Amino acid sequence: MYKAPRGTSDILPQEQGYWRYIEEKASSLCQLYGYERIDTPAFEDARLFIRTIGPGTDIVEKETYTFEDRGGNPITLRPEGTAPICRAYIEHGMHNQPQPVRLYYFASIFRYERPQKGRFRQHQQFGFEALGSSDPTLDAEVIDMSWQLFASLGMGHLSLLLNSIGCKLCRPNYLERLKEYYSQHIPRLCPDCKQRLKRNPLRLLDCKKPSCHDIAESAPRSVDHLCPECKEHFENVIRHLSLLGIPFEKSHRLVRGLDYYTRTVFELQPRGEEGAQTALGGGGRYDDLIEELGGRPTPAIGFAAGMDRIVLNMKQQGISPYPPETFRVFVAYLGEKAKAESVKLTAELRRAGIAAISSFGDRSLKAQLRHANALGVPHTIIIGEDEVGSGTVILRDMTKGEQKPFKRGEIVHVLESMKL
Ligand code: AMP
């Protein structure tokens, strides 16, 4: 028996309401803030991600789905949404548009991770990016927007964590301080952190192992090593967030998983549940990324939320999406002539905007009503030979079990007015 590949899942019809709900709330939020939708391919040239995410990161080293296509081209299934958007920004000359360019997306993301609750090999992200300005008000806008996303979904009990990890000028000095500090604690570090110390020291700070936690808590803080420009930028982000009334907590251990971040980084987590599996969304500035990809210097900031985790969290918090459209009509028939009539009537109903399902085959009325019941349909139309002869139909209220005849020519109109 085939099964969905490990770390993937089917989103069955009964689950779809959650997804449509999030998509609708997210799209209208973007519309309110002046963001326009963009869709990029599900796969890109592998080098785009190695270059941008960083050769030493977990994502590039262990998690990408990378292969050669039949033409020998290196391909990677999209492991995140930002790099493809930067590629598109450059490719389509978006620097000629009024800056910042505000874009949003829904995208399937592929990462070869160890599957567990809230961590899958294919997941869906909703994200937005503002490209072309380093103004701290834009940081505040993007952070505000991510906060409003969860507010509009009715989700509470969230913490917004905020940090600044500096720029390419001040970060090298900070990394030196960090390495000096961690070098004194090598014997107590977990094996992963021993590697991180050599290859990606910033990630030492967000190790989830309890033994490394205490060491990270007392580590030098990036905010204490910012250059004057980054310091002022961070202070302004904080000032604007306070102005907007967004409740945030500074977290000096927040660094994010990708190499390209500069200055502001932030994450939204369910309150009291710190950890990599629980972040509902996160983002930050990436002021050098577009230039590194061959574009003009273009500071930018973005955010992405994991939709699968939002669905899990909505369920935990007892938040229901919109109820599905329930007004549907089942059309049952008895005999050949009535069958032809039912096909015609079903089409008429659909054209009038009423969801209708026609029966099939050659079954008893009892079997057809059982079918209608199993579908949860509130109304069934019954057409038999007599009804065809007299130009009528029978309308059955499935909840009450009551039946009433109507003229064939009037039934569509009757149902239309019942739907209102
Ligand atoms: P990231 O680009 O890793 O910051 O991911 C952005 C958001 O996507 C995270 O905050 C999670 O909500 C979600 N996410 C990341 N990786 C996974 C995964 N493997 N499975 C499910 N959701 C994920």
Residues whose N, C-alpha, C, O or C-beta is under 5 A from the ligand:
A	BS01	AMP	E80 E113 G118 R119 F120 H123 A279 L280 G281 G282 A304 A305 G306 D308 R309
